[in-house]
Amino acid sequence: MTETLFLTSDDVAGLATPAEYVERVANGYRQRGEGAPAEPRTALFGDDPAGMLTSYSAILPEDGYMGGYTYSAGFGAGDAWFMTPLFDADSGDPLALLDGASMNPFKTGATGAVAVDTLARDDAETVGLIGSGAQARGQLRATATVRDLTAVDVYSPTQANREVFADEMIETLGVGVTAVDSSAAAVADADIVITATTAGEPVVDGDELAPGTHVTAMGQYNPSKRELDTTTIERSTYVPDLRDRATQDAGALLHAIETGVVTESHIHAELGDIVAGNAAGRTSDDEITVFDSGGTAIETVAAAGMLYERAREQGLGSTIEFAPASDALTGK
């Protein structure tokens, strides 16, 4: 039997700062750029009741970890459940099983921040944020660790939500955050635009993007839904987290390809290629860059490995036992 650490969301909450998530996730993407294996999500859909079962995986050899996410969303519970198995990349031993819910906005936000750090202008200081939920919170907190922000405009359809979000982020970040009345108002004059929505149709008009803007889109990973319009894709240097994921479920890119605006060759490089120095990031102050973040196990394994280390140091969690196949896989 092998003892495996089980960590609840409460166990891992607060174990790392947004900046520490960014550092580990950046290192994970560098490993990806240097050849670390990672596969895009597999999503299975149920109709009655409606729901989605998703999984994806990656190996980060330098960190010594491999694993990923398996989660369900919807179905009868109408909720989501995140399980993160973490294995030793050398021995294959099951090291930990994490309830991955509480870390989700932090590791996803860290991925967006890695993209901001590699693709946004060095002097970028203003953010236009569309969305005011947990993922928007994670994106903004992480972005604030890689750029010295001076102002944030946030829009989401419900006025109360965006106003509460603005007040909370003012207190958290010590930066001026203003709730605005439209996505156009959020995007206007923003150096960095972040979309963190559940919208099925574009929330950004590419004609309204100023030269030099960086855009991170992270709210949709569905071939029939998109947060960015075709103009945004066409005008941009387009960078996904994984090339294979982008051609599978990045709705904004797929729509632009289907309408003949761009081809698959419009994909500039994966984020990991840029972090590893194998491809150029931003090459001019006037360039519009887009990072399409649909979620991968790269950030999941990087974050889970860090939390596992911190939890062991602090004596957190409980243990469960797994039997090796050599003992249990008998057919008796």
C-alpha positions as a printed NumPy array, in Angstrom:
array([[  0.   ,   0.   ,   0.   ],
       [  1.096,   3.564,  -0.72 ],
       [  0.03 ,   6.441,   1.481],
       [ -1.264,   9.399,  -0.497],
       [ -1.874,  12.857,   0.942],
       [ -5.45 ,  14.088,   0.675],
       [ -5.831,  17.871,   0.727],
       [ -9.155,  19.649,   1.017],
       [ -9.795,  23.104,  -0.386],
       [ -9.486,  24.482,   3.145],
       [ -6.103,  22.771,   3.52 ],
       [ -4.62 ,  24.473,   0.463],
       [ -6.356,  27.859,   0.766],
       [ -3.825,  30.533,   1.642],
       [ -0.777,  28.288,   1.207],
       [  0.646,  30.498,  -1.564],
       [  0.39 ,  34.093,  -2.706],
       [ -0.664,  35.127,  -6.223],
       [  2.966,  36.006,  -6.99 ],
       [  4.103,  32.527,  -5.941],
       [  1.479,  30.925,  -8.169],
       [  2.729,  33.049, -11.074],
       [  6.331,  32.014, -10.5  ],
       [  5.531,  28.297, -10.437],
       [  3.168,  28.458, -13.407],
       [  5.735,  30.409, -15.457],
       [  8.263,  27.703, -14.694],
       [  5.752,  25.071, -15.782],
       [  5.188,  26.786, -19.12 ],
       [  8.922,  27.098, -19.624],
       [  9.157,  23.321, -19.22 ],
       [  6.349,  22.919, -21.746],
       [  8.292,  25.109, -24.184],
       [ 11.278,  22.825, -23.679],
       [  9.277,  19.729, -24.534],
       [  7.255,  18.724, -21.456],
       [  4.194,  16.659, -22.481],
       [  0.717,  18.156, -22.101],
       [ -2.597,  17.25 , -23.668],
       [ -5.701,  19.416, -24.129],
       [ -8.911,  18.648, -22.334],
       [-11.237,  15.816, -23.121],
       [-14.807,  16.927, -22.525],
       [-17.805,  14.645, -22.427],
       [-21.262,  16.189, -22.404],
       [-24.495,  14.929, -20.908],
       [-27.88 ,  16.191, -22.042],
       [-30.385,  14.996, -19.46 ],
       [-29.391,  16.274, -16.996],
       [-27.055,  18.696, -18.752],
       [-23.44 ,  18.587, -17.645],
       [-19.798,  18.22 , -18.611],
       [-17.11 ,  15.786, -17.485],
       [-13.617,  17.011, -18.265],
       [-10.049,  15.837, -17.79 ],
       [ -6.568,  16.824, -18.931],
       [ -2.993,  15.927, -18.008],
       [  0.641,  17.022, -18.13 ],
       [  4.097,  15.99 , -16.985],
       [  6.525,  18.583, -15.589],
       [  9.803,  16.656, -15.407],
       [ 11.884,  19.338, -13.683],
       [  9.285,  19.785, -10.955],
       [  9.096,  16.012, -10.637],
       [  5.314,  15.944, -10.868],
       [  2.645,  14.778, -13.257],
       [ -1.127,  14.747, -13.078],
       [ -3.997,  16.987, -14.037],
       [ -7.632,  17.741, -13.467],
       [-10.808,  15.747, -13.607],
       [-13.957,  17.685, -12.916],
       [-17.679,  17.593, -13.391],
       [-19.915,  20.586, -13.882],
       [-23.679,  20.699, -13.976],
       [-25.583,  17.414, -14.063],
       [-28.069,  16.893, -11.257],
       [-26.072,  18.788,  -8.654],
       [-25.958,  21.921, -10.769],
       [-22.494,  22.526,  -9.339],
       [-18.863,  21.701, -10.1  ],
       [-16.411,  19.312,  -8.417],
       [-12.654,  19.432,  -9.032],
       [-10.276,  16.542,  -8.346],
       [ -6.529,  16.918,  -8.888],
       [ -4.376,  13.773,  -8.739],
       [ -0.648,  14.395,  -8.367],
       [  1.938,  11.705,  -9.161],
       [  5.703,  11.468,  -8.789],
       [  7.079,  11.916, -12.316],
       [  9.997,   9.568, -11.625],
       [  8.478,   6.708,  -9.621],
       [  4.878,   7.086, -10.724],
       [  3.717,   6.943,  -7.084],
       [  0.449,   8.716,  -6.246],
       [  1.611,  11.593,  -4.061],
       [ -1.563,  13.534,  -3.431],
       [ -5.2  ,  14.009,  -4.247],
       [ -6.339,  17.616,  -4.001],
       [ -9.754,  19.172,  -3.951],
       [ -8.833,  21.584,  -6.704],
       [-11.621,  24.139,  -6.317],
       [ -9.961,  26.79 ,  -4.173],
       [ -6.742,  26.858,  -6.19 ],
       [ -8.541,  27.189,  -9.521],
       [ -8.771,  30.996,  -9.819],
       [ -5.199,  31.351,  -8.587],
       [ -3.563,  28.939, -11.026],
       [ -5.751,  30.179, -13.914],
       [ -5.048,  33.781, -12.987],
       [ -1.346,  32.979, -12.818],
       [ -1.459,  31.676, -16.388],
       [ -2.992,  34.935, -17.541],
       [ -0.329,  36.858, -15.661],
       [  2.463,  34.85 , -17.307],
       [  0.975,  35.875, -20.646],
       [  0.743,  39.513, -19.567],
       [  4.362,  39.418, -18.452],
       [  5.548,  38.02 , -21.799],
       [  3.145,  39.732, -24.207],
       [  1.99 ,  43.055, -22.744],
       [  4.046,  46.222, -23.113],
       [  6.551,  46.749, -20.313],
       [  4.866,  50.059, -19.472],
       [  1.326,  48.643, -19.445],
       [ -0.447,  49.978, -16.371],
       [ -4.202,  50.121, -17.034],
       [ -6.609,  47.195, -17.208],
       [-10.027,  46.818, -18.789],
       [-11.684,  43.827, -17.137],
       [-14.882,  42.234, -18.405],
       [-16.3  ,  39.937, -15.756],
       [-16.57 ,  40.241, -11.988],
       [-16.614,  36.665, -10.701],
       [-14.026,  34.423,  -9.087],
       [-11.986,  34.035, -12.279],
       [-11.925,  37.801, -12.858],
       [-10.695,  38.208,  -9.301],
       [ -7.949,  35.66 ,  -9.866],
       [ -6.861,  37.24 , -13.15 ],
       [ -6.636,  40.736, -11.715],
       [ -4.824,  39.748,  -8.533],
       [ -2.233,  37.812, -10.533],
       [ -1.83 ,  40.529, -13.17 ],
       [ -1.084,  43.031, -10.41 ],
       [  2.024,  40.992,  -9.533],
       [  3.634,  41.423, -12.964],
       [  2.748,  45.04 , -13.797],
       [  2.47 ,  48.193, -11.693],
       [ -1.199,  48.917, -12.234],
       [ -2.542,  52.438, -11.854],
       [ -6.185,  52.007, -12.878],
       [ -8.718,  49.273, -13.582],
       [-12.123,  49.608, -15.258],
       [-14.433,  46.65 , -14.709],
       [-17.691,  45.782, -16.453],
       [-20.14 ,  42.957, -15.93 ],
       [-23.854,  42.977, -16.779],
       [-25.115,  43.212, -13.195],
       [-24.351,  46.629, -11.763],
       [-24.271,  45.479,  -8.145],
       [-21.769,  42.734,  -8.934],
       [-19.305,  45.018, -10.693],
       [-19.571,  47.651,  -7.965],
       [-18.961,  45.143,  -5.179],
       [-16.018,  43.75 ,  -7.164],
       [-14.54 ,  47.231,  -7.622],
       [-14.786,  48.029,  -3.908],
       [-13.203,  44.693,  -2.981],
       [-10.306,  45.06 ,  -5.409],
       [ -9.588,  48.619,  -4.313],
       [ -9.084,  47.274,  -0.8  ],
       [ -7.125,  44.209,  -1.959],
       [ -4.816,  45.868,  -4.481],
       [ -4.67 ,  49.487,  -3.366],
       [ -5.361,  50.535,  -6.968],
       [ -8.182,  52.628,  -8.352],
       [-10.856,  50.253,  -9.652],
       [-13.935,  51.739, -11.311],
       [-17.157,  49.968, -12.213],
       [-18.171,  51.12 , -15.704],
       [-21.405,  50.774, -17.666],
       [-20.269,  48.871, -20.767],
       [-17.58 ,  46.603, -22.126],
       [-16.626,  49.369, -24.539],
       [-15.973,  51.689, -21.599],
       [-13.81 ,  49.034, -19.952],
       [-11.76 ,  48.475, -23.102],
       [-11.274,  52.152, -23.96 ],
       [ -7.696,  53.265, -23.251],
       [ -6.813,  49.973, -21.535],
       [ -3.27 ,  48.684, -21.956],
       [ -4.428,  45.21 , -20.887],
       [ -7.87 ,  43.765, -21.588],
       [ -9.022,  40.664, -19.725],
       [-12.228,  38.769, -20.453],
       [-13.45 ,  36.353, -17.783],
       [-17.065,  35.706, -18.708],
       [-19.565,  33.015, -19.583],
       [-20.637,  34.926, -22.695],
       [-21.38 ,  32.993, -25.859],
       [-20.971,  36.005, -28.142],
       [-18.093,  38.5  , -28.328],
       [-17.723,  40.978, -25.489],
       [-14.814,  42.795, -27.194],
       [-15.038,  44.801, -30.405],
       [-11.685,  44.536, -32.132],
       [-12.117,  47.927, -33.777],
       [-12.064,  49.511, -30.303],
       [ -8.689,  48.089, -29.318],
       [ -5.913,  50.653, -29.308],
       [ -2.581,  49.735, -30.913],
       [ -0.34 ,  48.093, -28.331],
       [ -3.13 ,  46.473, -26.343],
       [ -2.711,  43.02 , -24.866],
       [ -5.842,  40.857, -24.537],
       [ -6.241,  37.776, -22.364],
       [ -9.403,  35.773, -23.042],
       [-10.033,  32.993, -20.539],
       [-13.776,  32.577, -20.153],
       [-14.632,  30.267, -23.038],
       [-13.306,  26.929, -24.221],
       [-16.161,  25.877, -26.456],
       [-15.974,  25.739, -30.257],
       [-19.394,  27.375, -30.573],
       [-18.791,  30.221, -28.102],
       [-16.38 ,  33.124, -28.129],
       [-15.493,  36.217, -26.116],
       [-13.447,  37.862, -28.886],
       [-14.69 ,  38.859, -32.326],
       [-12.984,  38.037, -35.599],
       [-11.519,  41.534, -35.881],
       [ -9.645,  41.052, -32.618],
       [ -8.237,  37.742, -33.82 ],
       [ -7.32 ,  39.14 , -37.228],
       [ -5.526,  42.174, -35.783],
       [ -3.591,  40.209, -33.212],
       [ -0.48 ,  38.181, -32.67 ],
       [ -2.388,  35.143, -31.445],
       [ -0.921,  32.931, -28.7  ],
       [ -2.78 ,  30.009, -27.066],
       [ -1.824,  27.959, -24.034],
       [ -1.705,  24.812, -26.205],
       [ -1.848,  24.767, -29.991],
       [ -3.866,  21.549, -30.   ],
       [ -6.371,  22.992, -27.573],
       [ -6.827,  26.122, -29.658],
       [ -7.704,  24.131, -32.752],
       [-10.049,  21.96 , -30.701],
       [-12.155,  24.359, -28.64 ],
       [-10.993,  27.979, -28.953],
       [-14.249,  29.344, -30.346],
       [-12.888,  32.764, -31.269],
       [-10.083,  31.321, -33.38 ],
       [-12.26 ,  28.613, -34.899],
       [-14.91 ,  31.141, -35.911],
       [-12.257,  33.342, -37.523],
       [-10.939,  30.322, -39.444],
       [-14.41 ,  29.197, -40.51 ],
       [-15.263,  32.655, -41.829],
       [-12.006,  32.824, -43.775],
       [-10.515,  35.706, -41.823],
       [ -7.427,  33.728, -40.774],
       [ -6.001,  30.217, -41.14 ],
       [ -4.397,  27.933, -38.561],
       [ -1.069,  29.51 , -39.478],
       [ -2.279,  32.588, -37.597],
       [ -1.276,  30.804, -34.39 ],
       [  1.993,  32.548, -33.585],
       [  3.3  ,  30.167, -30.908],
       [  2.28 ,  28.456, -27.704],
       [  2.784,  30.423, -24.507],
       [  5.431,  27.93 , -23.393],
       [  7.467,  28.54 , -26.543],
       [  7.619,  32.225, -25.71 ],
       [  8.427,  31.696, -22.023],
       [ 11.209,  29.283, -23.007],
       [ 12.639,  31.79 , -25.474],
       [ 11.959,  29.628, -28.514],
       [  9.603,  32.164, -30.081],
       [  9.324,  35.931, -29.927],
       [  6.688,  37.562, -27.805],
       [  5.794,  41.178, -28.405],
       [  8.01 ,  42.777, -31.038],
       [  6.645,  46.335, -31.114],
       [  4.755,  48.806, -28.949],
       [  1.957,  49.023, -31.533],
       [  1.33 ,  45.283, -31.774],
       [ -1.958,  43.853, -30.493],
       [ -1.392,  40.55 , -28.727],
       [ -3.963,  37.951, -27.688],
       [ -3.533,  35.13 , -25.212],
       [ -6.264,  32.525, -25.501],
       [ -6.391,  30.666, -22.195],
       [ -8.689,  27.668, -22.143],
       [ -7.058,  25.813, -19.281],
       [ -4.394,  23.101, -19.276],
       [ -2.811,  20.726, -16.808],
       [  0.449,  22.67 , -17.064],
       [ -0.719,  25.283, -14.562],
       [ -2.657,  22.644, -12.625],
       [  0.339,  20.376, -12.032],
       [  2.637,  23.326, -11.338],
       [  0.268,  24.739,  -8.734],
       [ -0.633,  21.373,  -7.211],
       [  3.027,  20.485,  -6.796],
       [  3.691,  23.731,  -4.961],
       [  0.681,  23.26 ,  -2.674],
       [  1.678,  19.664,  -1.965],
       [  5.129,  20.818,  -0.867],
       [  3.716,  23.554,   1.362],
       [  1.143,  21.213,   2.897],
       [  3.799,  18.649,   3.772],
       [  5.954,  21.339,   5.35 ],
       [  3.039,  22.456,   7.522],
       [  1.705,  19.001,   8.336],
       [ -1.632,  19.578,   6.624],
       [ -4.026,  17.051,   5.154],
       [ -4.836,  13.431,   5.853],
       [ -3.689,  10.232,   4.19 ],
       [ -5.479,   7.665,   2.086],
       [ -4.116,   4.396,   0.755],
       [ -3.784,   3.09 ,  -2.779],
       [ -2.889,  -0.488,  -3.583],
       [ -0.32 ,  -0.998,  -6.361],
       [ -1.632,  -2.859,  -9.384],
       [  0.856,  -5.66 ,  -8.722],
       [ -1.077,  -6.432,  -5.517],
       [ -4.65 ,  -5.545,  -6.426],
       [ -4.967,  -6.213, -10.149],
       [ -5.421,  -9.964,  -9.797],
       [ -8.794, -10.732, -11.332],
       [ -9.549, -12.971,  -8.329]])
